[in-house]
Amino acid sequence: MSEQPLRICIVGGGFGGLYTALRLSQLPWEDDRTPEIILIDKSDRFLFTPLLYELITEEMQTWEISPPYEELLSNTGIRFHQGCVTGIDIDNQQIQLENHHSLHYDKLVLAMGGKTPLDSFSGVKDYAIPFRTLADAYRIKERLRLLEASQAEKIRIAIVGGGYSGVELACKLADTLGEIGRIRLIERGDKILRNSPEFNQNAAQTALEARRVYIDLETEVTQVTSDSISLAYKGQIDVIPVDLVLWTVGTQVLDLIKGLPLQQNPQGLLKITPELQIIDHPNIYALGDIADCYDQSGNRIPATAQTAFQQSDYCAWNLWASITNRPLLPFRYQPLGEMMALGIDNATLSGLGMTLDGPLAYIARRLIYLYRLPTLKHQLNVGINWITQPLIEWLSN
């Protein structure tokens, strides 16, 4: 009887999880040591989150930014299991799934991402929409469709959070709605994009002002209702009428992760070694939004798609190395700069000694993200569509 292959289970199919699985399948395994790789996610589709904004503006289509896992994983040998993980038995190395199913693992990768906290203030959970998933984007699009169909004189939108998501959403929605849009960006700090390079901050400020987006700094939300938002500024509370509230503030660790008997920091992030292994559990790896990860200088690494993308290479290598008796590599984060969409056909790019904004930055951002799409086949399909779509539209006019 042949020995069962070692099983690697990867929980979460975002940048960290999917790219780790794909990289693992490409590494040189000896025939008798090739592991069984199982990717588990509650959704049937991967989501390339940096391009989610383009779905709302209809610059891109769902299949481009959110291809099915079955399509991405065909001919890779990776098994995909769609389902919700309800618990993890660390001692017995079992993953509990809904409907009382379970999976044994020999090696485990935790890459489930986080969630947007919606319980901070009264009414947020009931009336605000986060911007993290495909379902969120569809909800926003449907609300906008209904508001536009009502032929309202103006559509009032409050976006809470002056970070990357809030700024990008504000610019995209301002361009989409045009003259009827009344966009308000609310930030509790004294500036937007606090952790962004100065060039990007200035480009974003210029883009927001050009689109007449009203910016509330040093302002906190105290309550959200079906048609208003209450804002506190220097001890005074104003109630502002709104049609739509979008919530882009923060990331919260999933309850499932908080409940695991693993070392965590005060925020609930999993403590890991430089090799991305959980402290005291070398057979479990963590990356992305749930990992407490630091660079060589001891600075906390931002939980971004870029970080998860880089971690996936190291995670795959270290899994392979641990199985094939090779040395593991400590994660080395390479800050490659940042890109932001600032409306339709406009973006900013800063990094590697280069700064760029405007339509050229928009094209560069598109090309860089095209390169980072998960598989060569998907890159080709999307790239061909980008090239041919303008020609098709021109011929149809």
C-alpha positions as CSV (number, residue, x, y, z in Angstrom):
1,M,0.0,0.0,0.0
2,S,1.4,3.4,-1.0
3,E,1.9,6.0,1.7
4,Q,-0.6,8.9,1.8
5,P,1.0,12.1,0.5
6,L,1.6,14.9,2.9
7,R,-1.3,17.4,2.9
8,I,-0.9,21.2,2.9
9,C,-4.2,23.0,3.6
10,I,-4.3,26.7,2.8
11,V,-7.2,28.6,4.4
12,G,-8.1,31.8,2.6
13,G,-7.9,32.4,-1.2
14,G,-6.7,36.0,-1.3
15,F,-3.3,37.2,-2.3
16,G,-1.5,35.3,0.4
17,G,-3.4,32.1,0.1
18,L,-3.9,31.7,-3.7
19,Y,-0.4,32.9,-4.6
20,T,1.2,30.5,-2.0
21,A,-0.8,27.6,-3.5
22,L,0.2,28.5,-7.1
23,R,3.9,29.0,-6.2
24,L,3.9,25.7,-4.3
25,S,2.6,23.8,-7.3
26,Q,5.4,25.2,-9.5
27,L,8.3,24.2,-7.2
28,P,10.4,21.1,-8.1
29,W,8.9,18.3,-6.1
30,E,10.3,14.7,-6.3
31,D,7.5,12.4,-7.4
32,D,7.3,10.5,-4.1
33,R,7.3,13.7,-2.1
34,T,4.7,15.8,-4.0
35,P,2.2,17.0,-1.4
36,E,-1.5,17.3,-1.7
37,I,-2.4,21.0,-1.8
38,I,-5.9,22.1,-0.8
39,L,-7.1,25.7,-1.0
40,I,-10.1,26.5,1.1
41,D,-12.3,29.7,0.7
42,K,-15.9,30.5,1.4
43,S,-16.2,32.2,-2.0
44,D,-16.0,30.5,-5.4
45,R,-14.0,33.4,-6.9
46,F,-10.7,35.1,-6.2
47,L,-10.8,38.9,-5.9
48,F,-8.0,41.1,-7.1
49,T,-8.9,43.8,-4.5
50,P,-6.8,46.7,-5.9
51,L,-9.0,46.8,-9.0
52,L,-12.3,46.5,-7.1
53,Y,-12.9,50.3,-7.7
54,E,-13.0,49.7,-11.4
55,L,-16.0,47.4,-11.0
56,I,-18.1,50.3,-9.6
57,T,-17.1,52.6,-12.4
58,E,-17.6,49.8,-15.0
59,E,-14.1,50.4,-16.3
60,M,-13.6,46.6,-15.7
61,Q,-15.9,43.6,-15.6
62,T,-16.3,41.0,-12.9
63,W,-14.5,38.2,-14.8
64,E,-11.4,40.3,-15.1
65,I,-10.9,41.1,-11.4
66,S,-12.7,38.1,-9.9
67,P,-12.1,34.9,-11.9
68,P,-13.4,31.6,-10.5
69,Y,-10.8,29.5,-8.5
70,E,-11.7,26.4,-10.6
71,E,-10.5,28.3,-13.7
72,L,-7.3,29.6,-12.0
73,L,-6.4,26.2,-10.6
74,S,-7.1,24.1,-13.6
75,N,-4.1,21.9,-14.6
76,T,-2.2,22.9,-11.4
77,G,-2.9,19.8,-9.3
78,I,-4.3,22.1,-6.5
79,R,-7.7,21.0,-5.1
80,F,-10.2,23.8,-4.3
81,H,-12.7,23.4,-1.5
82,Q,-15.4,26.0,-1.2
83,G,-16.7,26.3,2.3
84,C,-16.7,28.2,5.6
85,V,-14.1,27.2,8.2
86,T,-15.9,27.0,11.5
87,G,-13.0,25.9,13.7
88,I,-9.4,24.6,13.7
89,D,-8.3,21.8,16.1
90,I,-4.6,22.6,16.5
91,D,-3.8,19.5,18.7
92,N,-5.3,17.0,16.2
93,Q,-4.5,19.0,13.1
94,Q,-8.1,19.1,11.9
95,I,-10.0,21.9,10.1
96,Q,-13.7,22.0,10.9
97,L,-15.9,23.0,8.0
98,E,-19.6,23.9,7.9
99,N,-22.0,20.9,7.6
100,H,-19.8,18.9,10.0
101,H,-17.1,18.1,7.5
102,S,-13.5,18.2,8.5
103,L,-10.1,18.0,6.8
104,H,-6.8,16.7,8.3
105,Y,-3.7,18.7,7.6
106,D,0.1,18.1,8.0
107,K,1.0,21.7,7.1
108,L,-1.4,24.6,7.5
109,V,-1.4,28.1,6.0
110,L,-3.7,30.7,7.6
111,A,-4.4,33.6,5.1
112,M,-8.1,34.5,5.8
113,G,-7.6,38.2,5.8
114,G,-9.6,40.4,8.1
115,K,-13.0,42.2,8.2
116,T,-14.1,45.8,8.3
117,P,-15.2,46.7,11.9
118,L,-18.8,47.9,11.8
119,D,-19.7,48.0,15.5
120,S,-17.8,51.2,16.5
121,F,-20.8,53.6,16.4
122,S,-24.5,53.5,16.5
123,G,-26.1,52.6,13.2
124,V,-22.9,51.8,11.3
125,K,-23.7,48.0,11.0
126,D,-27.3,48.7,9.8
127,Y,-26.8,51.6,7.4
128,A,-23.2,51.8,6.3
129,I,-21.6,49.6,3.5
130,P,-18.0,48.5,3.8
131,F,-15.8,48.2,0.7
132,R,-13.9,44.9,0.9
133,T,-15.7,42.2,-1.1
134,L,-17.4,41.6,-4.4
135,A,-20.7,41.6,-2.6
136,D,-19.9,45.1,-1.2
137,A,-19.2,46.4,-4.7
138,Y,-22.5,45.0,-6.0
139,R,-24.4,46.5,-3.1
140,I,-22.9,49.9,-3.8
141,K,-23.6,49.7,-7.5
142,E,-27.2,48.7,-6.8
143,R,-27.7,51.6,-4.4
144,L,-26.3,54.0,-6.9
145,R,-28.5,52.6,-9.6
146,L,-31.6,53.1,-7.5
147,L,-30.5,56.6,-6.5
148,E,-29.9,57.6,-10.1
149,A,-33.2,56.1,-11.1
150,S,-35.0,58.2,-8.6
151,Q,-33.9,61.2,-10.6
152,A,-32.8,63.0,-7.4
153,E,-31.4,66.4,-7.9
154,K,-28.2,65.4,-6.0
155,I,-26.8,62.1,-4.6
156,R,-25.1,62.7,-1.2
157,I,-22.4,60.2,-0.3
158,A,-20.3,60.2,2.9
159,I,-17.1,58.1,2.8
160,V,-15.6,57.4,6.3
161,G,-11.9,57.0,6.3
162,G,-9.2,59.1,4.6
163,G,-6.9,56.2,3.8
164,Y,-6.3,54.6,0.4
165,S,-9.7,53.1,0.0
166,G,-11.6,56.2,1.0
167,V,-9.6,58.5,-1.3
168,E,-9.8,56.1,-4.3
169,L,-13.6,55.6,-3.8
170,A,-14.2,59.3,-3.5
171,C,-12.4,60.1,-6.8
172,K,-14.0,57.2,-8.7
173,L,-17.5,58.0,-7.4
174,A,-17.1,61.7,-8.1
175,D,-16.1,61.0,-11.8
176,T,-19.0,58.4,-12.1
177,L,-21.7,60.7,-10.7
178,G,-20.5,63.9,-12.2
179,E,-22.6,67.0,-11.4
180,I,-25.2,65.3,-9.3
181,G,-22.6,63.8,-6.9
182,R,-22.0,65.4,-3.5
183,I,-19.1,63.4,-2.0
184,R,-17.9,64.0,1.6
185,L,-14.7,62.3,2.8
186,I,-14.5,62.0,6.6
187,E,-11.1,61.5,8.4
188,R,-10.5,61.5,12.2
189,G,-6.8,62.5,11.7
190,D,-5.4,65.9,10.7
191,K,-4.5,64.7,7.1
192,I,-5.6,62.2,4.5
193,L,-3.2,59.3,3.5
194,R,-1.1,59.8,6.6
195,N,1.2,56.9,5.8
196,S,1.5,57.7,2.1
197,P,4.5,59.4,0.3
198,E,4.2,63.2,0.1
199,F,3.9,63.1,-3.7
200,N,0.9,60.8,-3.5
201,Q,-0.7,62.9,-0.7
202,N,-0.4,66.1,-2.8
203,A,-1.7,64.3,-6.0
204,A,-4.7,63.0,-4.1
205,Q,-5.4,66.4,-2.5
206,T,-5.4,68.0,-6.0
207,A,-7.6,65.3,-7.4
208,L,-10.1,65.6,-4.6
209,E,-10.3,69.3,-4.9
210,A,-10.7,69.2,-8.7
211,R,-13.7,66.9,-8.2
212,R,-15.2,69.1,-5.4
213,V,-15.0,66.4,-2.8
214,Y,-15.6,68.0,0.6
215,I,-12.9,66.8,3.2
216,D,-13.7,66.8,6.9
217,L,-10.5,66.4,8.9
218,E,-10.2,65.8,12.7
219,T,-13.8,64.7,12.5
220,E,-15.4,61.6,14.1
221,V,-18.7,59.8,13.3
222,T,-21.0,59.4,16.3
223,Q,-24.1,57.9,14.6
224,V,-25.4,56.8,11.2
225,T,-29.1,56.5,10.3
226,S,-30.9,55.6,7.1
227,D,-30.7,59.2,5.8
228,S,-28.1,61.0,8.0
229,I,-24.7,60.9,9.5
230,S,-23.7,62.7,12.8
231,L,-20.2,64.2,12.9
232,A,-18.3,65.5,15.8
233,Y,-15.7,68.3,15.2
234,K,-14.0,70.1,18.1
235,G,-16.9,69.3,20.5
236,Q,-19.7,70.3,18.2
237,I,-22.0,67.7,16.6
238,D,-23.5,68.3,13.1
239,V,-26.1,66.1,11.6
240,I,-25.6,65.8,7.8
241,P,-28.3,64.4,5.4
242,V,-26.9,61.5,3.3
243,D,-28.1,59.0,0.7
244,L,-25.3,56.5,1.1
245,V,-22.5,55.9,3.8
246,L,-19.4,54.0,2.8
247,W,-17.2,52.7,5.6
248,T,-13.5,52.1,4.8
249,V,-12.0,52.4,8.3
250,G,-9.7,49.7,9.7
251,T,-9.3,46.0,9.7
252,Q,-10.4,43.6,12.4
253,V,-9.1,40.1,13.1
254,L,-11.7,37.4,12.5
255,D,-13.3,35.8,15.6
256,L,-12.1,32.4,14.4
257,I,-8.5,33.6,14.6
258,K,-9.0,35.2,18.0
259,G,-10.3,31.9,19.4
260,L,-7.3,29.9,18.4
261,P,-4.8,28.8,21.2
262,L,-1.9,30.5,19.4
263,Q,0.2,33.5,20.5
264,Q,-1.3,36.8,19.5
265,N,-0.5,40.5,20.0
266,P,-2.9,42.8,21.8
267,Q,-4.8,43.4,18.5
268,G,-5.3,39.7,18.0
269,L,-2.8,39.3,15.2
270,L,-0.9,36.0,15.2
271,K,2.7,36.2,16.3
272,I,5.1,34.6,13.8
273,T,8.8,33.9,13.3
274,P,10.7,35.7,10.5
275,E,10.1,32.5,8.4
276,L,6.3,33.2,8.7
277,Q,5.7,30.3,11.1
278,I,3.5,30.6,14.1
279,I,5.4,30.8,17.3
280,D,5.7,27.3,18.9
281,H,3.9,25.8,15.9
282,P,6.4,25.4,13.0
283,N,3.8,23.4,10.9
284,I,1.5,26.4,10.8
285,Y,2.2,29.5,8.7
286,A,0.4,32.9,8.8
287,L,0.4,35.8,6.4
288,G,-1.5,38.8,5.2
289,D,-3.9,40.8,7.5
290,I,-3.8,38.3,10.4
291,A,0.0,38.1,10.8
292,D,2.0,40.3,13.2
293,C,4.9,40.8,10.8
294,Y,8.0,43.0,11.1
295,D,10.9,43.9,8.9
296,Q,14.6,43.5,9.6
297,S,14.7,46.8,11.5
298,G,11.8,45.8,13.8
299,N,9.2,48.0,12.1
300,R,5.7,46.6,11.6
301,I,5.1,45.8,7.9
302,P,1.8,47.2,6.6
303,A,-1.0,44.7,5.9
304,T,-1.4,45.4,2.2
305,A,-1.9,43.3,-0.9
306,Q,1.7,44.1,-1.8
307,T,2.9,42.5,1.5
308,A,0.7,39.4,1.1
309,F,1.9,39.1,-2.5
310,Q,5.6,39.1,-1.3
311,Q,4.9,36.8,1.7
312,S,3.4,34.2,-0.6
313,D,6.7,33.5,-2.3
314,Y,8.5,33.1,1.0
315,C,5.7,31.0,2.5
316,A,5.7,28.6,-0.5
317,W,9.5,28.3,-0.5
318,N,9.6,27.6,3.3
319,L,6.9,25.0,3.0
320,W,8.9,23.3,0.3
321,A,12.1,23.7,2.2
322,S,10.7,22.2,5.4
323,I,9.5,19.2,3.5
324,T,12.6,18.7,1.4
325,N,15.0,19.3,4.3
326,R,16.4,22.6,3.0
327,P,17.1,25.8,5.0
328,L,14.1,28.1,5.4
329,L,14.4,31.8,4.4
330,P,13.4,34.7,6.7
331,F,10.9,37.1,5.0
332,R,12.5,40.2,3.6
333,Y,9.9,42.9,2.7
334,Q,10.8,45.0,-0.3
335,P,8.8,48.3,-0.3
336,L,8.0,48.8,-4.0
337,G,6.1,52.0,-3.6
338,E,2.4,52.5,-4.0
339,M,-0.2,53.2,-6.6
340,M,-3.6,54.8,-6.3
341,A,-6.4,55.4,-8.8
342,L,-7.6,59.0,-8.5
343,G,-10.7,58.9,-10.7
344,I,-11.3,57.5,-14.2
345,D,-8.2,57.5,-16.4
346,N,-6.2,59.1,-13.6
347,A,-3.8,57.7,-11.0
348,T,-0.6,58.4,-9.0
349,L,2.5,56.2,-8.6
350,S,5.4,56.7,-6.2
351,G,8.2,54.3,-5.6
352,L,11.7,53.0,-6.5
353,G,12.9,56.6,-7.0
354,M,10.1,57.4,-9.5
355,T,6.9,59.6,-9.2
356,L,4.2,59.8,-11.8
357,D,0.6,61.0,-11.9
358,G,-2.2,61.5,-14.4
359,P,-3.1,59.3,-17.4
360,L,0.4,57.9,-17.8
361,A,0.3,56.7,-14.1
362,Y,-3.1,55.2,-14.8
363,I,-1.7,53.2,-17.7
364,A,1.4,52.1,-15.7
365,R,-0.8,51.0,-12.8
366,R,-3.0,48.9,-15.1
367,L,0.1,47.3,-16.7
368,I,1.7,46.5,-13.3
369,Y,-1.6,45.0,-12.0
370,L,-2.0,43.0,-15.2
371,Y,1.4,41.5,-14.5
372,R,0.4,40.6,-11.0
373,L,-2.8,38.8,-12.0
374,P,-2.6,35.2,-10.7
375,T,-2.0,33.1,-13.8
376,L,-0.5,33.7,-17.3
377,K,-3.7,32.5,-18.9
378,H,-5.8,35.1,-17.0
379,Q,-3.2,37.8,-17.7
380,L,-3.5,37.1,-21.5
381,N,-7.3,37.0,-21.4
382,V,-7.5,40.3,-19.6
383,G,-4.7,41.9,-21.6
384,I,-6.3,41.0,-24.9
385,N,-9.6,42.4,-23.7
386,W,-8.0,45.7,-22.7
387,I,-6.4,46.0,-26.2
388,T,-9.5,45.0,-28.2
389,Q,-12.3,46.6,-26.2
390,P,-11.6,50.2,-27.4
391,L,-11.5,49.0,-31.0
392,I,-14.8,47.1,-30.6
393,E,-16.4,50.2,-29.1
394,W,-15.0,52.4,-31.9
395,L,-16.4,50.0,-34.6
396,S,-19.8,49.9,-32.9
397,N,-20.2,53.7,-33.0
